[in-house]
C-alpha cells in the first residue's frame, strides 16, 4: 500500500542554507568546451546578468512547502556571521528555526551558478557554516509523526541526519543530489535502504542504480517509492502499486531553472502533508515548480493556492503499465 501520510504532523527539512549568485550566459557552454581538451580545461564565460538571492536546498524546499501547507515546518541548517537576513526571512514565512544555528567565525554557505541559453548549468559551492548544523532533537519528535526531507548539505550533517532518521524511525525522503559527488557507496546504500521515498533527476537516479548495482524493480519490491524529476518534461512517479507520469506545466517564458527542483519537493510533500492524494500532489508540485522558472531567484515567486491550483488543474496524469517501466 502507499505510505499513509495523512497523519503527518510536521515537515522537517534538512538541507543547505546558502546565498545564491545566479549568472546568465547568453551562449552555449558546448560551443566553448572542447571535448578532447578536458584534461587541460581553462575557460571563461562572460555573463550578461547577475542576481544575488537567499537560497540553498533547505531554504528553498521549506519556503515552497509553506506555500501549500499550514503544517509546522522545521528547518535544520546553519548560517554564518552574515546570516541575520535569513532569520528575518524564515520568521516572515513561519518556518521554524530552532534547528538553525548561527556561527560568528564563518560566513554563510554560498552557491554560484552559470546558466547557458539552453538551461545547462555549472555550479560551484562553498559550505561555510553548514558543517555545524544542529541535530534532530529526540524530544522535538516525541508524540509527533514528522516526515524528513533529507537534501544536499555538508557531509557531516547529511550523514548524521541520515543516521538519526533511521535511529528515530522517522519517515524520510532521500534526496542526495550534489551529495553524490562525495558520498561513499556504503553510506549511500544505507541511506537508500532506510528511505521511504527516493528522489532525483534522471542523471542522479542513473548514478545511484549504477553505483549500488540495483534497479528500479528491486527498489520497488523493497517498498521504496521512486520519483524521477524530468525538468520541463515533468516527473515520473513509481511505487509498488502504480507508475504515473505527469507532464510539466509549459511556461510562456523560462528565465532561470535554478530552484525548480526544490520547489517541486516542497510542493509535493507539503501537499501530501495536507492530506492531498498522490495524483493531486504530483500536479501541485509540477505547477509550483513552473512559477520558479519564470523569475530569477529561488524564493522570489509568490503564487497563491488558487494560482497553483489553476495550473495544476490543466495537467494530465498518465498511468504507465508495469511492462513499460524502466
N, C-alpha and C positions, 0 to 999 in steps of 0.2 A: 504493500500500500504506500501511497505518497506520504511523506513525512507530515504529520499533523502539526501545523504551525499556528492553528487558531488560538492556542493558549499561550503564545509567546507574550511575555510581559515587557521585555526590554530588548533593545538592539545595542550591542557593544561593537564598536568599530575600532580595530587595531590597525594602524597604518601611519604613514608619514604625515607630518605637518610641515609644510615647506612653502617657501616663496617660489613662484614660477616666473621665469623670464622667457616669454614666448616670442620667437622671431620668425618672420616670414621671408622665405627666399623665393623670388619670382620665377626662377628657372627650375630645372630638374637636376637632382643630385647625380643621376645616371649619366648626364652629359659631361660631368666633370670628374668622375671617378673611373680610372682605367682599371679594369678587372685584372690585367696582367701586371699591375704595379702596386697591388695592395700591400706588399711587404715593405714598401717604402712610401707609404701614404703621407702626403703633405698637401692639404687642400684648404682653401679658404673660401667661405661663401659670404658675399656682401648682401645683407638683408635690407629690405625696404620698410620693415615695420618691427617695432619692439614694444611689447606690453609687459608690465610688471604687475603681478597679482598675487593674492593669497591662494594657496593651493596645497597640494600633497594628497596622496590617495585617501588618507584618513579624513582630512578636511572635506574633500570633495564628496566622498560617499556619505558622510554624516549629514552634510548640507542637503544633498539630494534626497536622502531618506526623510529628512524633515519636511520636504515639500509634499510628501504623500502620506505621512503618518503622524499621529499625535502621541504615539507611544514614546516612552523615555528613550533618549539616545545618549549613550555614554562613549566618549572618545578617549582612546588610550594613545598617548604620544608625548612629545616634549618639544619645547621651544627654547631659544636662546635669549640673550640679553636684549635682543631687538624684537621680542615676540609679544609685546603688550597688545598690539592691534589684533592679534589672533584671539586673545581672550575677549576683547570687545566684540568681535565677530561672533564667537560662539555664544556669548551671552545674548546677543541680539536675536539669534535664531533658536534659542532654547536647547543648546547642545551641552550636555553635562561635561564638566572639565575636572572632576575630582581625580581622574586618571591622567591629567596633563600636568607635567612638571615644567618649571622654568629654571634655567641654569645660566647664571651671570658670567660664567667663564667661557661660554661658547656662543656661536651665532646659530640662528635658526637654519635648519636644512634648506638647501636651495637647489632647484632643478632648472636647467637651461635646455630649451628645445628649439630646433630649427625645423620648420615645415616647408617642403617644396610645393610646387604648383600642382602636384598630384597627391598631396596629403601624405607623402612619405615623411618620416621624422627621424632626426638624430638627437638623442638625449645625452646629457651629462648630469651627474647628481652629486651633491655634497651632503653628507649625512648630518654633520653638525651635532646638535643636542640630542638627536633621536636615540643615540646609544643609551641614554639614561631614562628611557621611558619606564614608567611605573608598571608593576604587575597588576593582574586582575586580583582584587582582594576577595577572599572567600566569603567574608561577611556581606559583601555587596551583592552576592548572588543567592544568599540564603532566602528561601521561601519564594524565589523567583524562577522563571523559566526563560532565560535570555537566549538569544541567538548571537553568535560572534561571527563577524566578517573579518577574516584574517588576511589582510592585504599587505603589499610590499612596504617594508621599512628596513631599518638597520638590522643586521643579522642577529645581534644579541636579543633584542626584544621579540623579534619574529620567532626565533626558536623557543624562547621562554614562554611566549603566549601559546605556541603550538603545544608544548608540553603541558601547560596549565589547563588548556581547554580539555585535553584528554583526561587529566587528573580530576578535574572538577565535573567531568561528564557534561560539558556544555556543547550543544549542537553548534557546529561551525561550518562556515563556507570557506573552502581553501582556495585562495586567490593569490598564488605566489608571484605572478607577473615577473618583474625585474629581479626577483629573488632567485630565479632560475640561473642567473649568471654566476652565482657563488655557492648555492646550497649543495651539499653533498647528497649523493643518491640515497644514502642511509636515512638522512633526515627527511628528504623528500618523500621517501616511501612511507615513513612514519606519519607524515602529515596527511598524505593521501589516504592511508588506511583508516585514520581516525575521523576523516571528514564525512559529513552528510552530503554536502554539495561540492563539486569541483567546478571551477570556472576559469576560463582563459580564452584568448583568441586562438585562431587556427594554428599559428606557429607555436604558441606556448603549449597547447594540448598535444601537438605532434611531438614536441621535445619531451614532455612527461611520459608519453607512451613509449617513446624510443629509449629513454634512459632507464625506465623501470621494466622494460620488456613486458608490458601489459597492453591489452587492447580494450576498446570500449565495452565489448561484451563481458569481459572479466570484471570490469568496474561496476557495470550494471548488475551483474549477478551478485556482487558483494553488497548491493544495496545503495550504491552511490547514485546521485543524480549528476549528470554531466551537462554543463552549459557551455556552449562554444559561441562566443560573440564573433560576428562576421562583418563588422564595420557597417558600411552603408547598406549591406545586403540583409542585415538583421541579426537573427540569432537562431541557433539550433539547440533545442531542449531535449535531453534524453534521460529517461528513467526506466525502471524495470517495467512500469505499467504502460508507458507511452512515449512516443517520439513526436515532437512538434517543431515546426518551422514557422517563424514569424518574420515577415519582411520588414525592413527598416522604413521609417517614415521619410519620404522624399522632401527635402527642404528646397526652397527656391534658390537659395544662395548659401553654400557652405563656406564659412570663413576660416574655421580652425577646428580640427577634430580633438584637440587636447582636452582631456577630461570627460569625453563622451562615454568611455567605458566605465568610469567611476560613477557617472550619473546613472548608467544602466543598473549598476549594482545597487545603488541607493534606492532607485525606483522599484526594483524587483523585490528586495527583501523588506522594504518599507511597506509595499502593497501587501505582501504575504502577512506581515505582522498585523495589518489592519483587517485581516480575515478575508482578503480577496482570493479568488480562485487562481490556480496556476496560470490558466489562459489569460485572465484579466491582468494578472501581474506581469506577464510577459509583454503584453501590449502596452501597459503603462510604462514599463521600463524602456521599451523602444521609443515610445513617444517622448518621454522625458529626455532621453539622450539626444533627440533631434534638436532640442532647444539649445543645447550646448554648442553644437557646431555652427549655429547661426551668429555666435558672438565670440569675441576674444576673451580669454579668461575662463576659468573652470567653475566659478561660483557667481558669475555676473547675471545669469539668466534668472528670471523671477516669474515663471509661469504660475497661474493659479491652478487649482484642481480642475476647474472647468476647462482651462486651456489644454491641460494634459489629456483629460478625458476626451475632448473633442478630436484630438489627433489619434488617440488610442482606438477610438470607435471606427476609424477608417481602415484599420489594419486587419488583415485576414490571417487566420491561423490555418496552417496546412498540416494535416495528420500524415505522418510518414510510416509506412509499414515496416515491420522488423526486417523484411528482406532487403529494404533499401538503406538500412542503417550502415554507416561507415565503420 
